[in-house]
């Protein structure tokens, strides 16, 4: 059972989350949410060492996405309770990659490449309320409006069920190797940008 919440936390829990584009001033709160979400959700799929590594190397907001205007937050009474977005850049996920084409600044071509869904995290107290799905669908619609026909992501295992419920199909395993040598199992997934699953 969760302890009772008081003060500002009570206000945030009773507030209706509002989806809006992230702002540079949100970056510290986004980083804190990411780390807390990793610590809450990763232990069900990864061991303690993997979870600790992910809290350092995956829970890192990307200011490029914020500057591009393609990253969103759910704001509940001034508290960020969910975040995520999409990208017109080549980079697929936070951290280093062995793929030489994984350039964090290269703009991808809508005619030949898939928009990226990036950095989806939800506060543990706000899960199963449709916030993650709302961000995924908002991102997919925005990508479609920008000319992309498909969206792709590399899922960590705690997110696979959400993405499957949003119509993503698993394509292949992707190892996510952190600078400290710790490896996580990931999964490449994709779906059409404009089609919302029934």
BALOBA-1460 file (C-alpha; in Angstrom, 3 decimals):
// residues 198
<rec num="1" residu="x" x="0.000" y="0.000" z="0.000"/>
<rec num="2" residu="x" x="1.291" y="3.470" z="-0.891"/>
<rec num="3" residu="x" x="1.665" y="6.011" z="1.926"/>
<rec num="4" residu="x" x="-0.805" y="8.902" z="1.869"/>
<rec num="5" residu="x" x="0.296" y="11.895" z="-0.158"/>
<rec num="6" residu="x" x="0.123" y="15.442" z="1.152"/>
<rec num="7" residu="x" x="0.810" y="19.005" z="0.092"/>
<rec num="8" residu="x" x="2.140" y="19.561" z="-3.417"/>
<rec num="9" residu="x" x="2.122" y="15.833" z="-4.109"/>
<rec num="10" residu="x" x="-1.606" y="15.650" z="-3.264"/>
<rec num="11" residu="x" x="-2.295" y="18.538" z="-5.642"/>
<rec num="12" residu="x" x="-0.329" y="16.840" z="-8.416"/>
<rec num="13" residu="x" x="-2.073" y="13.482" z="-7.913"/>
<rec num="14" residu="x" x="-5.518" y="15.105" z="-8.114"/>
<rec num="15" residu="x" x="-4.640" y="17.262" z="-11.134"/>
<rec num="16" residu="x" x="-5.577" y="16.311" z="-14.668"/>
<rec num="17" residu="x" x="-2.363" y="15.781" z="-16.669"/>
<rec num="18" residu="x" x="-2.007" y="18.160" z="-19.597"/>
<rec num="19" residu="x" x="0.127" y="17.148" z="-22.572"/>
<rec num="20" residu="x" x="2.400" y="19.911" z="-23.823"/>
<rec num="21" residu="x" x="5.730" y="20.300" z="-25.619"/>
<rec num="22" residu="x" x="8.704" y="20.084" z="-23.284"/>
<rec num="23" residu="x" x="10.703" y="23.227" z="-22.595"/>
<rec num="24" residu="x" x="14.425" y="23.543" z="-21.810"/>
<rec num="25" residu="x" x="13.538" y="24.474" z="-18.225"/>
<rec num="26" residu="x" x="11.874" y="21.040" z="-17.873"/>
<rec num="27" residu="x" x="15.097" y="19.102" z="-18.474"/>
<rec num="28" residu="x" x="16.064" y="18.605" z="-14.790"/>
<rec num="29" residu="x" x="12.552" y="17.371" z="-13.904"/>
<rec num="30" residu="x" x="12.517" y="15.111" z="-16.974"/>
<rec num="31" residu="x" x="15.858" y="13.604" z="-15.935"/>
<rec num="32" residu="x" x="14.588" y="12.973" z="-12.409"/>
<rec num="33" residu="x" x="11.413" y="11.327" z="-13.752"/>
<rec num="34" residu="x" x="13.438" y="9.115" z="-16.097"/>
<rec num="35" residu="x" x="15.725" y="7.896" z="-13.304"/>
<rec num="36" residu="x" x="12.815" y="7.232" z="-10.936"/>
<rec num="37" residu="x" x="10.908" y="5.359" z="-13.657"/>
<rec num="38" residu="x" x="13.936" y="3.191" z="-14.448"/>
<rec num="39" residu="x" x="14.405" y="2.315" z="-10.771"/>
<rec num="40" residu="x" x="10.700" y="1.459" z="-10.433"/>
<rec num="41" residu="x" x="10.143" y="-0.553" z="-13.613"/>
<rec num="42" residu="x" x="13.421" y="-2.076" z="-14.754"/>
<rec num="43" residu="x" x="13.901" y="-4.556" z="-11.864"/>
<rec num="44" residu="x" x="11.011" y="-6.668" z="-13.199"/>
<rec num="45" residu="x" x="13.010" y="-7.334" z="-16.396"/>
<rec num="46" residu="x" x="16.686" y="-6.625" z="-15.608"/>
<rec num="47" residu="x" x="19.028" y="-7.406" z="-12.724"/>
<rec num="48" residu="x" x="20.279" y="-4.875" z="-10.165"/>
<rec num="49" residu="x" x="23.472" y="-4.052" z="-12.080"/>
<rec num="50" residu="x" x="21.569" y="-3.490" z="-15.328"/>
<rec num="51" residu="x" x="18.997" y="-1.308" z="-13.567"/>
<rec num="52" residu="x" x="21.677" y="0.817" z="-11.908"/>
<rec num="53" residu="x" x="23.487" y="1.249" z="-15.218"/>
<rec num="54" residu="x" x="20.267" y="2.187" z="-17.007"/>
<rec num="55" residu="x" x="19.495" y="4.824" z="-14.367"/>
<rec num="56" residu="x" x="22.768" y="6.498" z="-15.362"/>
<rec num="57" residu="x" x="22.985" y="5.898" z="-19.118"/>
<rec num="58" residu="x" x="19.364" y="5.639" z="-20.312"/>
<rec num="59" residu="x" x="17.758" y="8.153" z="-17.954"/>
<rec num="60" residu="x" x="19.279" y="11.109" z="-19.780"/>
<rec num="61" residu="x" x="17.076" y="13.743" z="-21.407"/>
<rec num="62" residu="x" x="18.067" y="14.709" z="-24.937"/>
<rec num="63" residu="x" x="17.973" y="18.512" z="-25.304"/>
<rec num="64" residu="x" x="18.005" y="18.166" z="-29.097"/>
<rec num="65" residu="x" x="14.505" y="16.650" z="-29.013"/>
<rec num="66" residu="x" x="13.292" y="19.498" z="-26.809"/>
<rec num="67" residu="x" x="14.874" y="22.100" z="-29.096"/>
<rec num="68" residu="x" x="13.272" y="20.397" z="-32.121"/>
<rec num="69" residu="x" x="9.839" y="20.659" z="-30.472"/>
<rec num="70" residu="x" x="9.200" y="16.919" z="-30.801"/>
<rec num="71" residu="x" x="9.359" y="15.959" z="-27.118"/>
<rec num="72" residu="x" x="6.345" y="16.123" z="-24.813"/>
<rec num="73" residu="x" x="5.501" y="16.020" z="-21.136"/>
<rec num="74" residu="x" x="2.326" y="15.367" z="-19.197"/>
<rec num="75" residu="x" x="2.154" y="18.173" z="-16.641"/>
<rec num="76" residu="x" x="-0.051" y="17.470" z="-13.614"/>
<rec num="77" residu="x" x="-0.387" y="20.558" z="-11.454"/>
<rec num="78" residu="x" x="3.165" y="21.667" z="-12.235"/>
<rec num="79" residu="x" x="4.679" y="18.207" z="-11.826"/>
<rec num="80" residu="x" x="5.932" y="16.246" z="-14.843"/>
<rec num="81" residu="x" x="4.472" y="12.733" z="-14.592"/>
<rec num="82" residu="x" x="5.199" y="11.341" z="-18.069"/>
<rec num="83" residu="x" x="7.500" y="12.200" z="-20.944"/>
<rec num="84" residu="x" x="8.380" y="10.980" z="-24.402"/>
<rec num="85" residu="x" x="8.344" y="11.998" z="-28.006"/>
<rec num="86" residu="x" x="9.615" y="11.452" z="-31.507"/>
<rec num="87" residu="x" x="12.611" y="12.546" z="-33.516"/>
<rec num="88" residu="x" x="13.648" y="13.615" z="-36.980"/>
<rec num="89" residu="x" x="17.237" y="12.709" z="-36.057"/>
<rec num="90" residu="x" x="19.025" y="9.451" z="-36.837"/>
<rec num="91" residu="x" x="19.719" y="8.490" z="-33.221"/>
<rec num="92" residu="x" x="17.509" y="5.605" z="-32.064"/>
<rec num="93" residu="x" x="18.035" y="5.589" z="-28.287"/>
<rec num="94" residu="x" x="19.996" y="7.202" z="-25.468"/>
<rec num="95" residu="x" x="23.624" y="6.259" z="-25.074"/>
<rec num="96" residu="x" x="26.283" y="5.092" z="-27.516"/>
<rec num="97" residu="x" x="25.656" y="2.792" z="-30.456"/>
<rec num="98" residu="x" x="27.856" y="0.629" z="-32.664"/>
<rec num="99" residu="x" x="25.872" y="1.784" z="-35.708"/>
<rec num="100" residu="x" x="27.938" y="4.419" z="-37.576"/>
<rec num="101" residu="x" x="24.692" y="5.902" z="-38.914"/>
<rec num="102" residu="x" x="23.383" y="6.579" z="-35.379"/>
<rec num="103" residu="x" x="24.233" y="10.279" z="-35.650"/>
<rec num="104" residu="x" x="22.434" y="12.335" z="-32.994"/>
<rec num="105" residu="x" x="22.219" y="15.393" z="-35.262"/>
<rec num="106" residu="x" x="21.640" y="13.995" z="-38.764"/>
<rec num="107" residu="x" x="18.128" y="14.703" z="-39.995"/>
<rec num="108" residu="x" x="16.459" y="11.649" z="-41.465"/>
<rec num="109" residu="x" x="14.600" y="11.594" z="-44.784"/>
<rec num="110" residu="x" x="10.842" y="10.999" z="-44.497"/>
<rec num="111" residu="x" x="10.809" y="9.481" z="-47.974"/>
<rec num="112" residu="x" x="13.211" y="6.668" z="-47.087"/>
<rec num="113" residu="x" x="13.510" y="6.464" z="-43.289"/>
<rec num="114" residu="x" x="11.293" y="6.013" z="-40.237"/>
<rec num="115" residu="x" x="10.714" y="8.640" z="-37.583"/>
<rec num="116" residu="x" x="12.029" y="7.622" z="-34.178"/>
<rec num="117" residu="x" x="9.938" y="7.246" z="-31.034"/>
<rec num="118" residu="x" x="12.231" y="8.227" z="-28.161"/>
<rec num="119" residu="x" x="12.620" y="8.248" z="-24.399"/>
<rec num="120" residu="x" x="9.207" y="7.203" z="-23.057"/>
<rec num="121" residu="x" x="8.911" y="7.266" z="-19.252"/>
<rec num="122" residu="x" x="5.959" y="7.406" z="-16.842"/>
<rec num="123" residu="x" x="5.984" y="8.105" z="-13.111"/>
<rec num="124" residu="x" x="5.264" y="4.910" z="-11.170"/>
<rec num="125" residu="x" x="2.209" y="6.482" z="-9.538"/>
<rec num="126" residu="x" x="0.723" y="7.458" z="-12.898"/>
<rec num="127" residu="x" x="0.995" y="4.216" z="-14.874"/>
<rec num="128" residu="x" x="-2.013" y="2.553" z="-16.544"/>
<rec num="129" residu="x" x="-3.790" y="5.850" z="-17.121"/>
<rec num="130" residu="x" x="-3.114" y="6.103" z="-20.844"/>
<rec num="131" residu="x" x="-0.382" y="8.732" z="-20.566"/>
<rec num="132" residu="x" x="2.233" y="6.688" z="-22.420"/>
<rec num="133" residu="x" x="-0.233" y="5.766" z="-25.143"/>
<rec num="134" residu="x" x="-1.242" y="9.424" z="-25.495"/>
<rec num="135" residu="x" x="2.387" y="10.428" z="-26.067"/>
<rec num="136" residu="x" x="2.967" y="7.587" z="-28.557"/>
<rec num="137" residu="x" x="-0.119" y="8.475" z="-30.593"/>
<rec num="138" residu="x" x="0.597" y="12.216" z="-30.490"/>
<rec num="139" residu="x" x="4.127" y="11.504" z="-31.674"/>
<rec num="140" residu="x" x="2.975" y="9.183" z="-34.461"/>
<rec num="141" residu="x" x="0.441" y="11.740" z="-35.731"/>
<rec num="142" residu="x" x="3.067" y="14.487" z="-35.702"/>
<rec num="143" residu="x" x="5.507" y="12.248" z="-37.581"/>
<rec num="144" residu="x" x="2.834" y="11.448" z="-40.166"/>
<rec num="145" residu="x" x="2.095" y="15.165" z="-40.585"/>
<rec num="146" residu="x" x="5.824" y="15.694" z="-41.209"/>
<rec num="147" residu="x" x="5.717" y="13.178" z="-44.065"/>
<rec num="148" residu="x" x="6.878" y="9.981" z="-42.362"/>
<rec num="149" residu="x" x="5.011" y="6.776" z="-43.188"/>
<rec num="150" residu="x" x="6.471" y="4.644" z="-40.387"/>
<rec num="151" residu="x" x="7.794" y="5.083" z="-36.860"/>
<rec num="152" residu="x" x="10.464" y="2.912" z="-35.250"/>
<rec num="153" residu="x" x="11.861" y="2.497" z="-31.755"/>
<rec num="154" residu="x" x="14.227" y="0.401" z="-29.698"/>
<rec num="155" residu="x" x="12.223" y="-0.760" z="-26.693"/>
<rec num="156" residu="x" x="13.643" y="-1.722" z="-23.350"/>
<rec num="157" residu="x" x="11.755" y="-4.731" z="-22.027"/>
<rec num="158" residu="x" x="9.468" y="-2.882" z="-19.561"/>
<rec num="159" residu="x" x="7.998" y="-0.896" z="-22.465"/>
<rec num="160" residu="x" x="7.273" y="-3.754" z="-24.872"/>
<rec num="161" residu="x" x="3.697" y="-4.366" z="-23.689"/>
<rec num="162" residu="x" x="2.791" y="-0.688" z="-24.120"/>
<rec num="163" residu="x" x="4.257" y="-0.559" z="-27.608"/>
<rec num="164" residu="x" x="2.522" y="-3.767" z="-28.653"/>
<rec num="165" residu="x" x="-0.779" y="-2.308" z="-27.444"/>
<rec num="166" residu="x" x="-0.073" y="0.724" z="-29.650"/>
<rec num="167" residu="x" x="0.361" y="-1.478" z="-32.728"/>
<rec num="168" residu="x" x="4.131" y="-1.853" z="-32.827"/>
<rec num="169" residu="x" x="5.539" y="-5.117" z="-34.171"/>
<rec num="170" residu="x" x="8.818" y="-6.605" z="-32.929"/>
<rec num="171" residu="x" x="11.430" y="-6.963" z="-35.677"/>
<rec num="172" residu="x" x="14.711" y="-8.043" z="-34.071"/>
<rec num="173" residu="x" x="16.636" y="-8.045" z="-30.793"/>
<rec num="174" residu="x" x="18.977" y="-5.098" z="-30.254"/>
<rec num="175" residu="x" x="21.696" y="-5.226" z="-27.577"/>
<rec num="176" residu="x" x="21.990" y="-1.935" z="-25.689"/>
<rec num="177" residu="x" x="25.570" y="-1.686" z="-24.433"/>
<rec num="178" residu="x" x="26.395" y="1.070" z="-21.960"/>
<rec num="179" residu="x" x="29.793" y="2.763" z="-21.561"/>
<rec num="180" residu="x" x="30.338" y="0.796" z="-18.330"/>
<rec num="181" residu="x" x="30.081" y="-2.457" z="-20.310"/>
<rec num="182" residu="x" x="26.659" y="-3.418" z="-18.966"/>
<rec num="183" residu="x" x="24.342" y="-4.776" z="-21.653"/>
<rec num="184" residu="x" x="20.539" y="-4.714" z="-21.751"/>
<rec num="185" residu="x" x="18.306" y="-6.657" z="-24.099"/>
<rec num="186" residu="x" x="16.341" y="-4.321" z="-26.349"/>
<rec num="187" residu="x" x="13.869" y="-4.886" z="-29.147"/>
<rec num="188" residu="x" x="13.536" y="-3.059" z="-32.477"/>
<rec num="189" residu="x" x="9.848" y="-2.378" z="-33.168"/>
<rec num="190" residu="x" x="7.922" y="-0.429" z="-35.783"/>
<rec num="191" residu="x" x="4.438" y="0.477" z="-37.032"/>
<rec num="192" residu="x" x="2.790" y="2.762" z="-39.583"/>
<rec num="193" residu="x" x="2.819" y="6.388" z="-38.479"/>
<rec num="194" residu="x" x="-0.730" y="7.330" z="-39.422"/>
<rec num="195" residu="x" x="-2.625" y="4.204" z="-38.352"/>
<rec num="196" residu="x" x="-3.972" y="3.980" z="-34.839"/>
<rec num="197" residu="x" x="-4.605" y="0.347" z="-33.868"/>
<rec num="198" residu="x" x="-8.242" y="-0.595" z="-33.293"/>
